[in-house]
Amino acid sequence: MHGFTDVDRQSDPDAWVGLLDRLAKEPFYRAYQQRARELLHPTPGRRYIEVGAGTGAGAAHLRDEHDVSVATVDRSLTMAAAMQARGLPQCVVADAHQLPFRADSFDGAWADRTLQHLADPHASVEELVRVVRPGGRIVLADPDYDTQVLDIADQDLARRVLRFRADFLLRNGTLAHQHAGLLATHGLVDVTVEPRTLLVRNPTAVDNVLGLRSWAATAVKRGELEPAEARAFEDQFDEAVKARRFTYAVTFFLTSGTVT
């Protein structure tokens, strides 16, 4: 299972709706998502699309803040129901690799924490370019897990656990720093990249939202870590919390460009 790609198959799919809603309320997430919407250069009366829209919170904000029309796409029926409950009727359950829209249908498109989960990000970007009119904007936002740091005593162990997160828990966990090249390859111009670093000092927040402390145990189940190493990671995690030295960070990249 990779991220949110199998939400509907999980025992409690509605829990993912709650998780995304909690994230959307966090100051860091609110700020970068607002900036992502600004990078679309939204114009009243125009039409936009969010791919991998989740609960639709971002799409609803764009609609309400800029008086625009917003279509949403997600492959999850659970998320589609959440979007409809938010008053987003233009919600389509579809695959990001094959969007069910005609070419040049939208004035802009964005994907927030979506490409990291996809089997073929290149195909998805090609679809975004296809459905956006010339002069329209495309915005991609994803964390790049190659940028992770964690302050525990054994830094080698920390790197191994963080590497597991990057390489095994996500399909494209280290792709975000390549988004600019991806857009340029597909002919976009005026490509810009803005880094936003999520810095977490509150271990409860990172553990409850990201499940960081559990990553080592998951690595054991996947055969990527020994049980004793996982116990050592958890002990050092707890020690860092007790000593008030806990620090975790990962950088998000907001990449945007104009379709020609």
Secondary structure as the mmCIF struct_conf table of DSSP 4:
data_model
#
loop_
_struct_conf.conf_type_id
_struct_conf.id
_struct_conf.beg_label_comp_id
_struct_conf.beg_label_asym_id
_struct_conf.beg_label_seq_id
_struct_conf.end_label_comp_id
_struct_conf.end_label_asym_id
_struct_conf.end_label_seq_id
TURN_TY1_P TURN_TY1_P1 GLY A 3 ASP A 6
HELX_RH_3T_P HELX_RH_3T_P1 VAL A 7 ARG A 9
BEND BEND1 GLN A 10 SER A 11
TURN_TY1_P TURN_TY1_P2 PRO A 13 PRO A 13
HELX_RH_AL_P HELX_RH_AL_P1 ASP A 14 LYS A 25
BEND BEND2 GLU A 26 GLU A 26
HELX_RH_AL_P HELX_RH_AL_P2 PRO A 27 GLU A 38
TURN_TY1_P TURN_TY1_P3 LEU A 39 LEU A 40
TURN_TY1_P TURN_TY1_P4 PRO A 44 GLY A 45
STRN STRN1 ARG A 47 VAL A 51
BEND BEND3 GLY A 52 GLY A 52
TURN_TY1_P TURN_TY1_P5 GLY A 54 THR A 55
BEND BEND4 GLY A 56 GLY A 56
HELX_RH_AL_P HELX_RH_AL_P3 ALA A 57 HIS A 66
TURN_TY1_P TURN_TY1_P6 ASP A 67 ASP A 67
STRN STRN2 SER A 69 ASP A 74
BEND BEND5 ARG A 75 ARG A 75
HELX_RH_AL_P HELX_RH_AL_P4 LEU A 77 ALA A 85
TURN_TY1_P TURN_TY1_P7 ARG A 86 GLY A 87
STRN STRN3 CYS A 91 VAL A 93
TURN_TY1_P TURN_TY1_P8 ALA A 96 HIS A 97
BEND BEND6 GLN A 98 GLN A 98
BEND BEND7 PRO A 100 PHE A 101
TURN_TY1_P TURN_TY1_P9 ALA A 103 ASP A 104
STRN STRN4 PHE A 106 ASP A 112
BEND BEND8 ARG A 113 ARG A 113
HELX_RH_3T_P HELX_RH_3T_P2 LEU A 115 HIS A 117
BEND BEND9 ALA A 119 ALA A 119
HELX_RH_AL_P HELX_RH_AL_P5 PRO A 121 VAL A 131
STRN STRN5 VAL A 132 LEU A 150
BEND BEND10 ALA A 153 ALA A 153
HELX_RH_AL_P HELX_RH_AL_P6 GLN A 155 PHE A 168
BEND BEND11 LEU A 169 LEU A 169
BEND BEND12 ARG A 171 ASN A 172
TURN_TY1_P TURN_TY1_P10 GLY A 173 THR A 174
HELX_RH_3T_P HELX_RH_3T_P3 ALA A 176 GLN A 178
HELX_RH_AL_P HELX_RH_AL_P7 HIS A 179 THR A 185
TURN_TY1_P TURN_TY1_P11 HIS A 186 GLY A 187
STRN STRN6 VAL A 189 VAL A 200
HELX_RH_AL_P HELX_RH_AL_P8 PRO A 203 LEU A 210
HELX_RH_3T_P HELX_RH_3T_P4 LEU A 212 SER A 214
HELX_RH_AL_P HELX_RH_AL_P9 TRP A 215 LYS A 221
TURN_TY1_P TURN_TY1_P12 ARG A 222 GLY A 223
BEND BEND13 GLU A 224 LEU A 225
HELX_RH_AL_P HELX_RH_AL_P10 PRO A 227 LYS A 242
TURN_TY1_P TURN_TY1_P13 ALA A 243 ARG A 244
STRN STRN7 TYR A 248 THR A 258
#
